[in-house]
Amino acid sequence: MPDAYIIDAVRTPRGIGKPGKGALSHLHPQHLAATVLAAIKDRNDLDTATVDDIVWSTSTQKGKQGGDLGRMAALAAGYDTAASGTTLDRFCGGGITSVNLAAASVMSGMEDCVIAGGTEMMSYTAQLGAEEANAGMQPMGMGSGNRDLDELHPQSHQGVCGDAIAASENIDREALDALALISQQRADRAIREDRFKGSLIPVLNPDGSVALDHEEFPRPETTMEGLTALRASFDGMADFDLGGGITFRKQITRRYPDLEWRGVHHAGNSSGVVDGAAAILVTSKDYADRHGLRPRARIVAYANQGDDPTLMLNAPVPAAEKVLAKAGLSKDDIDVWEINEAFAVVAEKFIRDLDLDREKVNVNGGAIALGHPIGATGSILIGTALDELERTGGRYGLVTMCAAGGMAPAIIIERL
């Protein structure tokens, strides 16, 4: 079976995901995706007529983010019309899945050059959600809306699930705030030391001026005292009446009647709401040789794992174990771990359950400090892991993340 190689990885800075407040919020999602696709093309002198496919991830595929963003963004980036494109949704995990599918296509021998990646303009989806709510539609994130499914697999809000998991695992708020503080400190160090410079590209406005060329979300001034003072975010949401007396708390207690919890997650130890995009060029060895491209990494293995959708966020640990088994590796072989900090409990539980060296996990900060542009984050993390392996001389990196519906994709890459 042919190997799949990562030739390059690029991403935008992450802009604050609030309408009218973030530096990227005035741009069209296609513009953000086209920015990273154009960078992949230009940095690698890529003949886009030879690109077999573009596999893109976008979670909220509505309005401006609908209509096959992968294909439309490629056209906006000036790609040859021969370069096809598709768009997928695995909620938060789509940015890993797009790379995994690109790898599978190359490893099958059916395609030689595939670009994977993702985009999420959370400033836009927040505005869209508000408009739908005002129109009387069910707001995004408010349950499945399918009563038959809710009877079989009751599902809650991600933040409420995070609080419930913290209680079930006896993880206290102090530990979660400590992880959040470390995320901010590591992100600040990485930015000051230019650790992201290999992948980070500026986003330009249509007139050519710079819209954003640096991370907009981090708060390096964060202190433990400041985090302790923040009010929990999801207690009120847990008991919000969704209609007919149904609440998110009741959705969880239907499955876990003895579980009691109080809020431990807040704005300071949860992932940031941001805009962003990323792209990764995946090719066969033959294609790389014929076009004079130098592979940076080999995709060793990937895996997908489902878990309990009611608690929703617990699949990363079994996903990591599954992909390690597929690769024939142990946890001690992994030099760089990237686990998305959707909520602090996800990363904290991951570290504890796998008994990991904390100095190898999210070493340049995570989504708590840098933000989580849902459909793009997985591709961002793969690029971040690769950059760190190259910086330190490490060999293997493992990337995974929780996704709504109780899922987690995972991937292992090997630096070349």
Long-range contacts (C-beta under 8 A, 24 or more apart in sequence): 1-107, 1-108, 1-109, 2-106, 2-107, 2-109, 2-284, 2-285, 2-286, 3-107, 3-284, 3-285, 3-298, 3-299, 4-102, 4-103, 4-104, 4-106, 4-107, 4-282, 4-283, 4-284, 4-298, 4-299, 5-282, 5-283, 5-284, 5-285, 5-288, 5-295, 5-296, 5-297, 5-298, 5-299, 5-416, 6-280, 6-281, 6-282, 6-295, 6-296, 6-297, 6-298, 6-299, 6-382, 6-386, 6-413, 7-44, 7-281, 7-282, 7-283, 7-288, 7-293, 7-294, 7-295, 7-296, 8-40, 8-43, 8-44, 8-280, 8-281, 8-296, 9-199, 9-278, 9-279, 9-280, 9-281, 9-296, 9-379, 9-382, 9-383, 9-386, 9-387, 10-36, 10-39, 10-40, 10-43, 10-199, 10-200, 10-201, 10-278, 10-279, 10-383, 11-36, 11-199, 11-200, 11-201, 11-276, 11-277, 11-278, 11-279, 11-376, 11-379, 11-380, 11-383, 12-36, 12-200, 12-201, 12-202, 12-203, 12-212, 12-275, 12-276, 12-277, 12-278, 13-200, 13-202, 13-203, 13-212, 13-213, 13-214, 13-215, 13-216, 13-276, 14-215, 14-216, 14-217, 14-272, 14-274, 14-275, 14-276, 14-370, 14-371, 14-373, 15-123, 15-203, 15-211, 15-212, 15-216, 15-217, 15-274, 15-275, 15-276, 16-123, 16-216, 16-217, 16-272, 16-273, 16-274, 16-275, 16-371, 17-121, 17-122, 17-123, 17-126, 17-272, 17-273, 17-274, 17-275, 17-371, 17-373, 18-123, 18-126, 18-273, 19-123, 19-124, 19-126, 19-127, 20-123, 21-123, 22-123, 22-216, 22-274, 22-275, 23-211, 23-212, 23-216, 24-121, 24-123, 24-203, 24-211, 24-212, 24-275, 24-276, 25-121, 25-123, 25-124, 25-275, 26-211, 27-121, 27-203, 27-205, 27-211, 27-275, 28-64, 29-58, 29-64, 29-65, 29-69, 29-73, 29-119, 29-120, 29-121, 29-124, 30-64, 30-69, 30-72, 30-73, 30-76, 31-76, 31-206, 32-119, 32-121, 32-203, 32-275, 32-276, 32-277, 33-69, 33-70, 33-73, 33-76, 33-77, 33-117, 33-119, 33-277, 33-279, 34-73, 34-74, 34-76, 34-77, 35-77, 35-201, 35-203, 35-204, 35-277, 36-117, 36-201, 36-277, 36-278, 36-279, 37-73, 37-74, 37-77, 37-79, 37-115, 37-117, 37-279, 38-77, 38-78, 39-201, 39-279, 40-115, 40-279, 40-280, 40-281, 41-77, 41-78, 41-79, 44-281, 44-293, 46-281, 46-291, 47-80, 47-291, 48-74, 48-78, 48-79, 48-80, 48-82, 48-83, 49-80, 49-82, 49-83, 50-112, 50-113, 50-287, 50-291, 51-79, 51-80, 51-82, 51-83, 51-113, 51-114, 51-115, 52-83, 52-84, 52-105, 52-111, 52-112, 52-113, 52-114, 53-83, 53-84, 53-85, 53-86, 53-102, 53-105, 53-111, 53-114, 53-115, 54-79, 54-83, 54-84, 54-85, 54-86, 54-114, 54-115, 54-116, 54-117, 55-85, 55-86, 55-88, 55-98, 55-99, 55-101, 55-102, 55-105, 55-114, 55-115, 55-116, 55-117, 56-85, 56-86, 56-87, 56-88, 56-98, 56-116, 56-117, 56-118, 56-119, 56-375, 57-87, 57-88, 57-89, 57-90, 57-94, 57-95, 57-97, 57-98, 57-116, 57-117, 57-118, 57-119, 57-375, 57-376, 57-378, 57-379, 58-87, 58-89, 58-94, 58-118, 58-119, 58-120, 58-375, 59-89, 59-91, 59-92, 59-94, 59-120, 59-374, 59-375, 60-120, 60-125, 60-128, 60-140, 60-374, 60-375, 61-87, 61-89, 62-125, 62-128, 63-124, 63-128, 64-121, 64-124, 65-119, 65-120, 65-121, 65-124, 65-125, 69-119, 73-119, 89-375, 90-403, 90-407, 90-409, 91-374, 91-403, 91-404, 91-405, 91-407, 92-340, 92-342, 92-372, 92-374, 92-377, 92-378, 92-401, 92-402, 92-403, 92-404, 93-378, 93-401, 93-402, 93-403, 93-407, 93-408, 93-409, 94-118, 94-374, 94-375, 94-378, 94-403, 95-278, 95-375, 95-376, 95-377, 95-378, 95-379, 95-380, 95-381, 95-382, 96-302, 96-378, 96-379, 96-381, 96-382, 96-399, 96-400, 96-401, 96-409, 96-410, 96-411, 97-304, 97-378, 97-409, 98-378, 98-379, 99-280, 99-282, 99-299, 99-302, 99-378, 99-379, 99-382, 99-411, 100-302, 100-304, 100-409, 100-411, 102-280, 102-282, 103-282, 103-299, 103-302, 103-411, 104-302, 106-282, 106-283, 106-284, 107-299, 109-284, 112-283, 112-284, 112-286, 112-287, 113-281, 113-282, 113-283, 113-284, 113-287, 114-282, 114-283, 115-279, 115-280, 115-281, 115-282, 116-279, 116-280, 116-282, 116-379, 117-277, 117-278, 117-279, 117-280, 117-376, 117-379, 118-277, 118-278, 118-373, 118-375, 118-376, 118-377, 118-378, 118-379, 119-276, 119-277, 119-373, 119-375, 119-376, 120-275, 120-276, 120-277, 120-373, 120-374, 120-375, 120-376, 120-377, 121-275, 121-373, 122-273, 122-274, 122-275, 122-373, 122-374, 123-275, 124-275, 126-273, 142-242, 143-242, 143-246, 143-248, 143-251, 150-246, 150-251, 153-309, 153-310, 154-251, 154-252, 154-254, 154-255, 154-310, 155-251, 155-309, 155-310, 155-312, 155-405, 156-238, 156-248, 156-249, 156-251, 156-252, 156-310, 156-312, 157-234, 157-237, 157-238, 157-248, 158-312, 158-313, 158-342, 158-343, 158-404, 159-233, 159-234, 159-237, 159-265, 159-270, 159-343, 160-234, 160-237, 160-238, 160-248, 160-249, 160-252, 161-252, 161-310, 161-311, 161-312, 161-313, 162-234, 162-264, 162-265, 162-270, 162-313, 162-342, 162-343, 162-344, 162-345, 162-346, 163-232, 163-234, 163-235, 163-238, 163-261, 163-262, 163-263, 163-264, 163-265, 163-345, 164-252, 164-256, 164-259, 164-261, 164-311, 165-311, 165-313, 165-314, 165-345, 165-346, 165-349, 166-261, 166-264, 166-265, 166-345, 167-259, 167-260, 167-261, 167-262, 167-264, 168-256, 168-259, 168-261, 168-311, 169-345, 169-349, 169-352, 171-264, 171-345, 171-348, 171-349, 171-352, 172-264, 173-264, 173-269, 175-348, 176-264, 176-265, 176-269, 176-344, 176-345, 176-348, 177-224, 177-227, 177-228, 177-268, 177-269, 177-344, 178-224, 179-269, 179-341, 179-344, 179-347, 179-348, 179-368, 180-222, 180-227, 180-268, 180-269, 180-344, 180-368, 180-369, 181-222, 181-223, 181-224, 181-227, 182-358, 183-341, 183-362, 183-365, 183-366, 183-367, 183-368, 183-369, 184-218, 184-219, 184-220, 184-222, 184-365, 184-368, 184-369, 185-220, 185-365, 186-362, 186-363, 186-364, 186-365, 186-369, 187-215, 187-218, 187-220, 187-364, 187-365, 187-366, 187-369, 187-370, 188-218, 188-220, 188-365, 188-369, 189-364, 190-364, 190-365, 191-215, 191-218, 195-364, 195-387, 195-388, 195-391, 196-364, 196-384, 196-387, 198-387, 198-390, 199-278, 199-383, 199-384, 199-386, 199-387, 215-370, 215-371, 216-274, 217-272, 217-274, 217-369, 217-370, 217-371, 218-365, 218-369, 218-370, 219-369, 222-268, 226-268, 227-266, 227-268, 227-269, 230-266, 230-267, 230-268, 231-266, 232-262, 232-263, 232-264, 232-265, 232-266, 233-263, 233-265, 233-266, 233-267, 233-270, 234-263, 234-265, 235-262, 235-263, 238-263, 251-310, 252-310, 252-311, 254-310, 255-308, 255-310, 256-310, 256-311, 264-345, 265-343, 265-344, 265-345, 268-368, 269-343, 269-344, 269-368, 270-342, 270-343, 270-344, 270-368, 271-340, 271-341, 271-342, 271-343, 271-366, 271-367, 271-368, 271-371, 271-372, 272-367, 272-368, 272-369, 272-370, 272-371, 272-372, 273-371, 273-372, 274-370, 274-371, 274-372, 274-373, 275-373, 276-371, 276-373, 276-376, 276-377, 276-380, 277-373, 277-376, 278-376, 278-379, 278-380, 278-383, 279-379, 280-379, 280-382, 280-383, 295-416, 296-386, 296-390, 296-415, 296-416, 297-386, 297-389, 297-413, 297-414, 297-415, 297-416, 298-413, 298-414, 298-416, 299-411, 299-412, 299-413, 300-327, 300-329, 300-396, 300-412, 300-413, 300-414, 301-326, 301-327, 301-411, 301-412, 302-326, 302-409, 302-410, 302-411, 302-412, 303-409, 303-410, 303-411, 304-407, 304-408, 304-409, 304-410, 305-407, 305-408, 305-409, 305-410, 306-405, 306-406, 306-407, 307-406, 307-407, 307-408, 308-406, 309-405, 309-406, 310-406, 311-406, 312-402, 312-404, 312-405, 312-406, 313-342, 313-343, 313-345, 313-346, 313-402, 313-406, 314-349, 314-402, 314-406, 315-402, 315-403, 315-406, 315-407, 315-408, 316-346, 316-350, 316-400, 316-401, 316-402, 316-408, 316-410, 317-349, 317-350, 317-353, 317-354, 318-408, 319-400, 319-408, 319-409, 319-410, 320-350, 320-354, 320-398, 320-400, 320-410, 321-354, 322-410, 323-398, 323-400, 323-410, 323-411, 323-412, 324-398, 324-412, 327-412, 329-396, 329-412, 331-355, 331-356, 333-395, 333-396, 334-360, 334-396, 334-397, 334-398, 334-412, 335-360, 335-389, 335-392, 335-394, 335-395, 335-396, 335-397, 336-360, 336-363, 336-385, 336-388, 336-389, 336-392, 336-394, 336-396, 336-397, 336-398, 337-361, 337-362, 337-397, 337-398, 337-399, 338-362, 338-366, 338-381, 338-382, 338-384, 338-385, 338-397, 338-398, 338-399, 338-400, 339-366, 339-399, 339-400, 339-401, 340-366, 340-367, 340-372, 340-377, 340-378, 340-381, 340-400, 340-401, 340-402, 341-366, 341-367, 341-368, 341-372, 342-367, 342-372, 342-401, 342-402, 344-368, 346-402, 363-388, 364-388, 377-401, 378-409, 382-411, 382-413, 385-413, 386-413, 386-415, 389-413, 389-415, 390-415
